[in-house]
Amino acid sequence: MTDHAPTLDPARDTAVPDGETVVARCPYCRRPFRREHARDLHVGERHDPTDEERERYESAREQERDDLWLFHAKAVVALGVTYAATVILYMAVLGSFF
């Protein structure tokens, strides 16, 4: 079993919507990307990158980890606030009956 990504034909497999600008393209398969960050992740995961591309990939991955951690932290805070608000509302409703 090989661990290679399928070959992409950018003209067939991707389409850039009207009004969108391509910020970066993969130097190997010419796939378009909206951000250089996404291109760097793609090159590191799907192709055999050079040392410079590997450094950009590692940097993009670290940024991705930081962004994901922040998202999880926000989700935990939102769930905590929702839970606390529900408990307080429930207590207020029960308190009005007695």
N, CA, C and O atoms as a Tinker XYZ file with bonds, in Angstrom:
   392  protein
     1  N      0.852000   -1.175000    0.000000    73     2
     2  CA     0.000000    0.000000    0.000000    64     1     3
     3  C      0.896000    1.235000    0.000000    63     2     4     5
     4  O      1.787000    1.352000    0.842000    81     3
     5  N      0.672000    2.146000   -0.925000    73     3     6
     6  CA     1.476000    3.362000   -0.994000    64     5     7
     7  C      0.764000    4.487000   -0.271000    63     6     8     9
     8  O     -0.461000    4.504000   -0.150000    81     7
     9  N      1.561000    5.420000    0.204000    73     7    10
    10  CA     1.017000    6.554000    0.959000    64     9    11
    11  C      1.203000    7.838000    0.160000    63    10    12    13
    12  O      1.659000    8.851000    0.689000    81    11
    13  N      0.845000    7.781000   -1.118000    73    11    14
    14  CA     0.998000    8.950000   -1.971000    64    13    15
    15  C     -0.357000    9.567000   -2.256000    63    14    16    17
    16  O     -1.363000    8.870000   -2.392000    81    15
    17  N     -0.363000   10.875000   -2.342000    73    15    18
    18  CA    -1.600000   11.589000   -2.662000    64    17    19
    19  C     -1.923000   11.380000   -4.139000    63    18    20    21
    20  O     -1.020000   11.196000   -4.955000    81    19
    21  N     -3.195000   11.407000   -4.478000    73    19    22
    22  CA    -3.554000   11.281000   -5.886000    64    21    23
    23  C     -3.076000   12.497000   -6.662000    63    22    24    25
    24  O     -2.978000   13.596000   -6.116000    81    23
    25  N     -2.781000   12.291000   -7.932000    73    23    26
    26  CA    -2.345000   13.385000   -8.782000    64    25    27
    27  C     -3.541000   14.273000   -9.080000    63    26    28    29
    28  O     -4.611000   13.797000   -9.461000    81    27
    29  N     -3.342000   15.568000   -8.900000    73    27    30
    30  CA    -4.418000   16.527000   -9.155000    64    29    31
    31  C     -4.216000   17.215000  -10.490000    63    30    32    33
    32  O     -3.091000   17.542000  -10.867000    81    31
    33  N     -5.272000   17.424000  -11.179000    73    31    34
    34  CA    -5.270000   18.247000  -12.380000    64    33    35
    35  C     -6.012000   19.516000  -12.006000    63    34    36    37
    36  O     -7.242000   19.514000  -11.990000    81    35
    37  N     -5.292000   20.630000  -11.696000    73    35    38
    38  CA    -5.958000   21.837000  -11.204000    64    37    39
    39  C     -7.080000   22.340000  -12.105000    63    38    40    41
    40  O     -8.063000   22.895000  -11.613000    81    39
    41  N     -6.949000   22.159000  -13.389000    73    39    42
    42  CA    -7.995000   22.633000  -14.291000    64    41    43
    43  C     -9.276000   21.830000  -14.118000    63    42    44    45
    44  O    -10.372000   22.343000  -14.347000    81    43
    45  N     -9.140000   20.575000  -13.715000    73    43    46
    46  CA   -10.306000   19.715000  -13.582000    64    45    47
    47  C    -10.760000   19.588000  -12.125000    63    46    48    49
    48  O    -11.961000   19.600000  -11.856000    81    47
    49  N     -9.828000   19.469000  -11.188000    73    47    50
    50  CA   -10.165000   19.165000   -9.799000    64    49    51
    51  C    -10.422000   20.387000   -8.925000    63    50    52    53
    52  O    -11.016000   20.253000   -7.855000    81    51
    53  N    -10.000000   21.554000   -9.341000    73    51    54
    54  CA   -10.236000   22.767000   -8.569000    64    53    55
    55  C    -10.729000   23.859000   -9.491000    63    54    56    57
    56  O    -10.394000   23.899000  -10.675000    81    55
    57  N    -11.511000   24.722000   -8.943000    73    55    58
    58  CA   -12.013000   25.858000   -9.706000    64    57    59
    59  C    -11.964000   27.083000   -8.818000    63    58    60    61
    60  O    -12.351000   27.027000   -7.651000    81    59
    61  N    -11.496000   28.171000   -9.359000    73    59    62
    62  CA   -11.449000   29.421000   -8.616000    64    61    63
    63  C    -12.705000   30.200000   -8.979000    63    62    64    65
    64  O    -12.905000   30.542000  -10.144000    81    63
    65  N    -13.559000   30.487000   -7.984000    73    63    66
    66  CA   -14.793000   31.225000   -8.271000    64    65    67
    67  C    -14.497000   32.611000   -8.844000    63    66    68    69
    68  O    -13.438000   33.187000   -8.593000    81    67
    69  N    -15.437000   33.126000   -9.607000    73    67    70
    70  CA   -15.300000   34.472000  -10.158000    64    69    71
    71  C    -15.154000   35.469000   -9.016000    63    70    72    73
    72  O    -15.858000   35.372000   -8.010000    81    71
    73  N    -14.264000   36.405000   -9.163000    73    71    74
    74  CA   -14.055000   37.408000   -8.143000    64    73    75
    75  C    -13.026000   37.011000   -7.094000    63    74    76    77
    76  O    -12.601000   37.856000   -6.306000    81    75
    77  N    -12.618000   35.757000   -7.066000    73    75    78
    78  CA   -11.600000   35.286000   -6.120000    64    77    79
    79  C    -10.221000   35.458000   -6.749000    63    78    80    81
    80  O    -10.042000   35.288000   -7.955000    81    79
    81  N     -9.268000   35.792000   -5.915000    73    79    82
    82  CA    -7.897000   35.882000   -6.411000    64    81    83
    83  C     -7.079000   34.748000   -5.806000    63    82    84    85
    84  O     -7.249000   34.388000   -4.642000    81    83
    85  N     -6.209000   34.207000   -6.604000    73    83    86
    86  CA    -5.324000   33.145000   -6.161000    64    85    87
    87  C     -4.098000   33.806000   -5.544000    63    86    88    89
    88  O     -3.367000   34.531000   -6.219000    81    87
    89  N     -3.879000   33.554000   -4.264000    73    87    90
    90  CA    -2.747000   34.152000   -3.562000    64    89    91
    91  C     -1.492000   33.318000   -3.752000    63    90    92    93
    92  O     -0.394000   33.861000   -3.879000    81    91
    93  N     -1.649000   31.989000   -3.774000    73    91    94
    94  CA    -0.496000   31.113000   -3.903000    64    93    95
    95  C     -0.882000   29.867000   -4.689000    63    94    96    97
    96  O     -2.040000   29.450000   -4.699000    81    95
    97  N      0.107000   29.291000   -5.340000    73    95    98
    98  CA    -0.087000   28.032000   -6.069000    64    97    99
    99  C      0.962000   27.036000   -5.621000    63    98   100   101
   100  O      2.091000   27.405000   -5.298000    81    99
   101  N      0.579000   25.778000   -5.604000    73    99   102
   102  CA     1.518000   24.718000   -5.271000    64   101   103
   103  C      2.563000   24.640000   -6.388000    63   102   104   105
   104  O      2.200000   24.576000   -7.562000    81   103
   105  N      3.852000   24.643000   -6.040000    73   103   106
   106  CA     4.874000   24.576000   -7.085000    64   105   107
   107  C      4.965000   23.199000   -7.747000    63   106   108   109
   108  O      5.624000   23.050000   -8.777000    81   107
   109  N      4.315000   22.201000   -7.170000    73   107   110
   110  CA     4.385000   20.847000   -7.719000    64   109   111
   111  C      3.182000   20.506000   -8.585000    63   110   112   113
   112  O      3.345000   20.023000   -9.705000    81   111
   113  N      1.974000   20.752000   -8.081000    73   111   114
   114  CA     0.771000   20.350000   -8.822000    64   113   115
   115  C     -0.041000   21.552000   -9.326000    63   114   116   117
   116  O     -1.072000   21.372000   -9.973000    81   115
   117  N      0.414000   22.756000   -9.037000    73   115   118
   118  CA    -0.204000   24.006000   -9.507000    64   117   119
   119  C     -1.593000   24.256000   -8.916000    63   118   120   121
   120  O     -2.341000   25.074000   -9.453000    81   119
   121  N     -1.955000   23.582000   -7.840000    73   119   122
   122  CA    -3.254000   23.790000   -7.196000    64   121   123
   123  C     -3.303000   25.201000   -6.596000    63   122   124   125
   124  O     -2.340000   25.631000   -5.960000    81   123
   125  N     -4.419000   25.928000   -6.791000    73   123   126
   126  CA    -4.523000   27.299000   -6.251000    64   125   127
   127  C     -4.955000   27.298000   -4.788000    63   126   128   129
   128  O     -5.677000   26.408000   -4.338000    81   127
   129  N     -4.493000   28.322000   -4.050000    73   127   130
   130  CA    -4.851000   28.479000   -2.641000    64   129   131
   131  C     -5.178000   29.930000   -2.343000    63   130   132   133
   132  O     -4.632000   30.838000   -2.970000    81   131
   133  N     -6.075000   30.148000   -1.381000    73   131   134
   134  CA    -6.452000   31.503000   -0.975000    64   133   135
   135  C     -5.387000   32.139000   -0.094000    63   134   136   137
   136  O     -5.253000   33.362000   -0.061000    81   135
   137  N     -4.621000   31.300000    0.628000    73   135   138
   138  CA    -3.590000   31.819000    1.537000    64   137   139
   139  C     -2.308000   31.006000    1.383000    63   138   140   141
   140  O     -2.346000   29.819000    1.060000    81   139
   141  N     -1.182000   31.659000    1.618000    73   139   142
   142  CA     0.104000   30.969000    1.557000    64   141   143
   143  C      0.194000   29.907000    2.650000    63   142   144   145
   144  O      0.830000   28.869000    2.468000    81   143
   145  N     -0.446000   30.177000    3.786000    73   143   146
   146  CA    -0.479000   29.233000    4.905000    64   145   147
   147  C     -1.046000   27.883000    4.443000    63   146   148   149
   148  O     -0.492000   26.832000    4.765000    81   147
   149  N     -2.138000   27.916000    3.698000    73   147   150
   150  CA    -2.765000   26.682000    3.212000    64   149   151
   151  C     -1.861000   25.977000    2.201000    63   150   152   153
   152  O     -1.769000   24.750000    2.198000    81   151
   153  N     -1.199000   26.747000    1.349000    73   151   154
   154  CA    -0.269000   26.163000    0.377000    64   153   155
   155  C      0.882000   25.476000    1.092000    63   154   156   157
   156  O      1.278000   24.375000    0.711000    81   155
   157  N      1.431000   26.118000    2.135000    73   155   158
   158  CA     2.546000   25.536000    2.870000    64   157   159
   159  C      2.151000   24.220000    3.526000    63   158   160   161
   160  O      2.929000   23.266000    3.518000    81   159
   161  N      0.946000   24.159000    4.095000    73   159   162
   162  CA     0.459000   22.906000    4.685000    64   161   163
   163  C      0.307000   21.829000    3.610000    63   162   164   165
   164  O      0.691000   20.679000    3.822000    81   163
   165  N     -0.245000   22.198000    2.473000    73   163   166
   166  CA    -0.452000   21.254000    1.368000    64   165   167
   167  C      0.876000   20.682000    0.883000    63   166   168   169
   168  O      1.013000   19.468000    0.726000    81   167
   169  N      1.849000   21.552000    0.648000    73   167   170
   170  CA     3.144000   21.108000    0.128000    64   169   171
   171  C      3.815000   20.160000    1.119000    63   170   172   173
   172  O      4.372000   19.140000    0.715000    81   171
   173  N      3.768000   20.481000    2.404000    73   171   174
   174  CA     4.401000   19.624000    3.403000    64   173   175
   175  C      3.730000   18.282000    3.575000    63   174   176   177
   176  O      4.389000   17.299000    3.913000    81   175
   177  N      2.418000   18.222000    3.346000    73   175   178
   178  CA     1.680000   16.979000    3.555000    64   177   179
   179  C      1.559000   16.122000    2.295000    63   178   180   181
   180  O      1.461000   14.899000    2.390000    81   179
   181  N      1.566000   16.741000    1.130000    73   179   182
   182  CA     1.288000   16.001000   -0.101000    64   181   183
   183  C      2.481000   15.796000   -1.029000    63   182   184   185
   184  O      2.422000   14.964000   -1.935000    81   183
   185  N      3.552000   16.536000   -0.816000    73   183   186
   186  CA     4.682000   16.459000   -1.734000    64   185   187
   187  C      5.976000   16.233000   -0.949000    63   186   188   189
   188  O      5.959000   16.188000    0.281000    81   187
   189  N      7.069000   16.095000   -1.645000    73   187   190
   190  CA     8.381000   15.941000   -1.025000    64   189   191
   191  C      9.032000   17.325000   -0.998000    63   190   192   193
   192  O      9.670000   17.729000   -1.970000    81   191
   193  N      8.872000   18.056000    0.121000    73   191   194
   194  CA     9.322000   19.451000    0.158000    64   193   195
   195  C     10.833000   19.605000    0.304000    63   194   196   197
   196  O     11.524000   18.720000    0.809000    81   195
   197  N     11.321000   20.751000   -0.152000    73   195   198
   198  CA    12.710000   21.118000    0.067000    64   197   199
   199  C     12.872000   21.517000    1.531000    63   198   200   201
   200  O     11.893000   21.572000    2.275000    81   199
   201  N     14.106000   21.793000    1.942000    73   199   202
   202  CA    14.339000   22.189000    3.340000    64   201   203
   203  C     13.606000   23.482000    3.681000    63   202   204   205
   204  O     13.032000   23.597000    4.764000    81   203
   205  N     13.617000   24.450000    2.777000    73   203   206
   206  CA    12.916000   25.721000    3.015000    64   205   207
   207  C     11.411000   25.504000    3.094000    63   206   208   209
   208  O     10.743000   26.080000    3.953000    81   207
   209  N     10.875000   24.675000    2.202000    73   207   210
   210  CA     9.440000   24.374000    2.234000    64   209   211
   211  C      9.075000   23.605000    3.502000    63   210   212   213
   212  O      7.991000   23.794000    4.053000    81   211
   213  N      9.981000   22.736000    3.965000    73   211   214
   214  CA     9.745000   21.983000    5.198000    64   213   215
   215  C      9.669000   22.940000    6.389000    63   214   216   217
   216  O      8.831000   22.754000    7.271000    81   215
   217  N     10.531000   23.960000    6.429000    73   215   218
   218  CA    10.491000   24.953000    7.510000    64   217   219
   219  C      9.175000   25.729000    7.492000    63   218   220   221
   220  O      8.571000   25.961000    8.540000    81   219
   221  N      8.733000   26.130000    6.293000    73   219   222
   222  CA     7.451000   26.839000    6.188000    64   221   223
   223  C      6.305000   25.932000    6.607000    63   222   224   225
   224  O      5.350000   26.392000    7.233000    81   223
   225  N      6.387000   24.648000    6.271000    73   223   226
   226  CA     5.362000   23.683000    6.676000    64   225   227
   227  C      5.311000   23.561000    8.193000    63   226   228   229
   228  O      4.232000   23.597000    8.784000    81   227
   229  N      6.475000   23.417000    8.829000    73   227   230
   230  CA     6.527000   23.293000   10.290000    64   229   231
   231  C      5.963000   24.546000   10.953000    63   230   232   233
   232  O      5.242000   24.455000   11.946000    81   231
   233  N      6.288000   25.703000   10.411000    73   231   234
   234  CA     5.762000   26.964000   10.952000    64   233   235
   235  C      4.240000   27.024000   10.799000    63   234   236   237
   236  O      3.534000   27.430000   11.723000    81   235
   237  N      3.742000   26.620000    9.631000    73   235   238
   238  CA     2.294000   26.625000    9.381000    64   237   239
   239  C      1.587000   25.632000   10.299000    63   238   240   241
   240  O      0.489000   25.907000   10.783000    81   239
   241  N      2.208000   24.486000   10.538000    73   239   242
   242  CA     1.621000   23.489000   11.448000    64   241   243
   243  C      1.553000   23.998000   12.867000    63   242   244   245
   244  O      0.567000   23.769000   13.568000    81   243
   245  N      2.606000   24.697000   13.303000    73   243   246
   246  CA     2.620000   25.263000   14.651000    64   245   247
   247  C      1.510000   26.306000   14.792000    63   246   248   249
   248  O      0.817000   26.353000   15.808000    81   247
   249  N      1.350000   27.138000   13.763000    73   247   250
   250  CA     0.280000   28.135000   13.785000    64   249   251
   251  C     -1.091000   27.453000   13.812000    63   250   252   253
   252  O     -2.009000   27.910000   14.492000    81   251
   253  N     -1.214000   26.371000   13.073000    73   251   254
   254  CA    -2.463000   25.605000   13.048000    64   253   255
   255  C     -2.781000   25.035000   14.434000    63   254   256   257
   256  O     -3.929000   25.073000   14.876000    81   255
   257  N     -1.751000   24.504000   15.119000    73   255   258
   258  CA    -1.937000   23.983000   16.475000    64   257   259
   259  C     -2.380000   25.080000   17.431000    63   258   260   261
   260  O     -3.276000   24.873000   18.249000    81   259
   261  N     -1.747000   26.254000   17.327000    73   259   262
   262  CA    -2.116000   27.371000   18.194000    64   261   263
   263  C     -3.547000   27.814000   17.945000    63   262   264   265
   264  O     -4.295000   28.075000   18.887000    81   263
   265  N     -3.928000   27.898000   16.674000    73   263   266
   266  CA    -5.298000   28.295000   16.326000    64   265   267
   267  C     -6.309000   27.274000   16.846000    63   266   268   269
   268  O     -7.373000   27.648000   17.340000    81   267
   269  N     -5.979000   25.995000   16.736000    73   267   270
   270  CA    -6.883000   24.949000   17.200000    64   269   271
   271  C     -7.015000   24.982000   18.722000    63   270   272   273
   272  O     -8.111000   24.793000   19.251000    81   271
   273  N     -5.906000   25.220000   19.433000    73   271   274
   274  CA    -5.969000   25.322000   20.881000    64   273   275
   275  C     -6.874000   26.481000   21.292000    63   274   276   277
   276  O     -7.703000   26.333000   22.190000    81   275
   277  N     -6.720000   27.625000   20.642000    73   275   278
   278  CA    -7.548000   28.792000   20.956000    64   277   279
   279  C     -9.027000   28.494000   20.695000    63   278   280   281
   280  O     -9.886000   28.880000   21.487000    81   279
   281  N     -9.323000   27.811000   19.590000    73   279   282
   282  CA   -10.709000   27.432000   19.288000    64   281   283
   283  C    -11.271000   26.545000   20.394000    63   282   284   285
   284  O    -12.393000   26.757000   20.853000    81   283
   285  N    -10.485000   25.546000   20.826000    73   283   286
   286  CA   -10.947000   24.655000   21.889000    64   285   287
   287  C    -11.165000   25.408000   23.194000    63   286   288   289
   288  O    -12.136000   25.153000   23.906000    81   287
   289  N    -10.268000   26.330000   23.508000    73   287   290
   290  CA   -10.424000   27.121000   24.730000    64   289   291
   291  C    -11.712000   27.943000   24.675000    63   290   292   293
   292  O    -12.451000   28.004000   25.657000    81   291
   293  N    -11.979000   28.565000   23.544000    73   291   294
   294  CA   -13.210000   29.350000   23.392000    64   293   295
   295  C    -14.443000   28.455000   23.508000    63   294   296   297
   296  O    -15.443000   28.849000   24.109000    81   295
   297  N    -14.374000   27.252000   22.934000    73   295   298
   298  CA   -15.504000   26.333000   23.007000    64   297   299
   299  C    -15.772000   25.902000   24.454000    63   298   300   301
   300  O    -16.927000   25.825000   24.873000    81   299
   301  N    -14.716000   25.623000   25.214000    73   299   302
   302  CA   -14.886000   25.217000   26.617000    64   301   303
   303  C    -15.488000   26.363000   27.418000    63   302   304   305
   304  O    -16.388000   26.142000   28.228000    81   303
   305  N    -15.007000   27.578000   27.206000    73   303   306
   306  CA   -15.559000   28.737000   27.913000    64   305   307
   307  C    -17.029000   28.930000   27.548000    63   306   308   309
   308  O    -17.857000   29.180000   28.425000    81   307
   309  N    -17.356000   28.817000   26.268000    73   307   310
   310  CA   -18.745000   28.990000   25.831000    64   309   311
   311  C    -19.651000   27.924000   26.458000    63   310   312   313
   312  O    -20.761000   28.230000   26.893000    81   311
   313  N    -19.183000   26.688000   26.504000    73   311   314
   314  CA   -19.979000   25.625000   27.132000    64   313   315
   315  C    -20.154000   25.879000   28.622000    63   314   316   317
   316  O    -21.236000   25.661000   29.167000    81   315
   317  N    -19.096000   26.338000   29.285000    73   315   318
   318  CA   -19.184000   26.650000   30.708000    64   317   319
   319  C    -20.168000   27.766000   30.989000    63   318   320   321
   320  O    -20.959000   27.677000   31.928000    81   319
   321  N    -20.128000   28.813000   30.187000    73   319   322
   322  CA   -21.058000   29.936000   30.354000    64   321   323
   323  C    -22.486000   29.479000   30.094000    63   322   324   325
   324  O    -23.404000   29.852000   30.825000    81   323
   325  N    -22.674000   28.677000   29.060000    73   323   326
   326  CA   -24.015000   28.169000   28.747000    64   325   327
   327  C    -24.545000   27.302000   29.886000    63   326   328   329
   328  O    -25.709000   27.421000   30.270000    81   327
   329  N    -23.703000   26.443000   30.419000    73   327   330
   330  CA   -24.111000   25.580000   31.524000    64   329   331
   331  C    -24.473000   26.425000   32.749000    63   330   332   333
   332  O    -25.508000   26.200000   33.375000    81   331
   333  N    -23.625000   27.393000   33.088000    73   331   334
   334  CA   -23.883000   28.239000   34.257000    64   333   335
   335  C    -25.172000   29.036000   34.081000    63   334   336   337
   336  O    -25.963000   29.152000   35.018000    81   335
   337  N    -25.387000   29.583000   32.890000    73   335   338
   338  CA   -26.606000   30.352000   32.636000    64   337   339
   339  C    -27.839000   29.456000   32.745000    63   338   340   341
   340  O    -28.872000   29.879000   33.263000    81   339
   341  N    -27.734000   28.238000   32.265000    73   339   342
   342  CA   -28.862000   27.301000   32.346000    64   341   343
   343  C    -29.183000   26.966000   33.804000    63   342   344   345
   344  O    -30.351000   26.930000   34.193000    81   343
   345  N    -28.156000   26.723000   34.598000    73   343   346
   346  CA   -28.372000   26.397000   36.015000    64   345   347
   347  C    -28.997000   27.582000   36.741000    63   346   348   349
   348  O    -29.945000   27.405000   37.506000    81   347
   349  N    -28.483000   28.782000   36.514000    73   347   350
   350  CA   -29.038000   29.973000   37.172000    64   349   351
   351  C    -30.481000   30.208000   36.737000    63   350   352   353
   352  O    -31.332000   30.519000   37.570000    81   351
   353  N    -30.763000   30.066000   35.467000    73   351   354
   354  CA   -32.130000   30.232000   34.966000    64   353   355
   355  C    -33.050000   29.176000   35.582000    63   354   356   357
   356  O    -34.174000   29.486000   35.978000    81   355
   357  N    -32.580000   27.947000   35.660000    73   355   358
   358  CA   -33.366000   26.870000   36.250000    64   357   359
   359  C    -33.662000   27.166000   37.721000    63   358   360   361
   360  O    -34.779000   26.952000   38.194000    81   359
   361  N    -32.641000   27.663000   38.443000    73   359   362
   362  CA   -32.838000   28.003000   39.854000    64   361   363
   363  C    -33.837000   29.155000   40.005000    63   362   364   365
   364  O    -34.650000   29.150000   40.930000    81   363
   365  N    -33.783000   30.133000   39.109000    73   363   366
   366  CA   -34.698000   31.277000   39.168000    64   365   367
   367  C    -36.122000   30.834000   38.903000    63   366   368   369
   368  O    -37.049000   31.292000   39.571000    81   367
   369  N    -36.308000   29.947000   37.935000    73   367   370
   370  CA   -37.645000   29.460000   37.611000    64   369   371
   371  C    -38.195000   28.630000   38.772000    63   370   372   373
   372  O    -39.353000   28.803000   39.152000    81   371
   373  N    -37.390000   27.740000   39.338000    73   371   374
   374  CA   -37.857000   26.955000   40.477000    64   373   375
   375  C    -38.116000   27.827000   41.698000    63   374   376   377
   376  O    -39.050000   27.562000   42.455000    81   375
   377  N    -37.308000   28.858000   41.901000    73   375   378
   378  CA   -37.484000   29.755000   43.041000    64   377   379
   379  C    -38.782000   30.562000   42.953000    63   378   380   381
   380  O    -39.340000   30.949000   43.980000    81   379
   381  N    -39.257000   30.813000   41.757000    73   379   382
   382  CA   -40.501000   31.588000   41.615000    64   381   383
   383  C    -41.732000   30.753000   41.946000    63   382   384   385
   384  O    -42.801000   31.309000   42.197000    81   383
   385  N    -41.598000   29.414000   41.951000    73   383   386
   386  CA   -42.740000   28.549000   42.268000    64   385   387
   387  C    -42.890000   28.337000   43.770000    63   386   388   389
   388  O    -43.973000   27.967000   44.223000    81   387
   389  N    -41.863000   28.555000   44.536000    73   387   390
   390  CA   -41.948000   28.250000   45.975000    64   389   391
   391  C    -41.952000   29.481000   46.787000    63   390   392
   392  O    -42.018000   29.411000   48.015000    81   391
